[in-house]
Amino acid sequence: MTRPFVRIIDGDSVIEREMNDVEYEQYLTDQDMFEAERQASIEKEKAREALLARLGITAEEAQLLLGGQ
């Protein structure tokens, strides 16, 4: 597998190179973190939808109950 590239712009020169070991490890860590956050967001939205369904109200009605506009 090829690693992602890094683009470094310094004035008029542009250098593109493959990520080194440290950069690549950080990249993988960041990707894992972003995926975990995405999954947590999906689970939160599913829980919100389930709660609204149990209450038998729409998101707009819930917003009105909570004092939203």
Sequence and secondary structure as in RCSB ss.txt:
>XXXX:A:sequence
MTRPFVRIIDGDSVIEREMNDVEYEQYLTDQDMFEAERQASIEKEKAREALLARLGITAEEAQLLLGGQ
>XXXX:A:secstr
    EEEEEETTEEEEEE  HHHHHHHHHHHHHHHHHHHHHHHHHHHHHHHHHHHT  HHHHHHHTT  
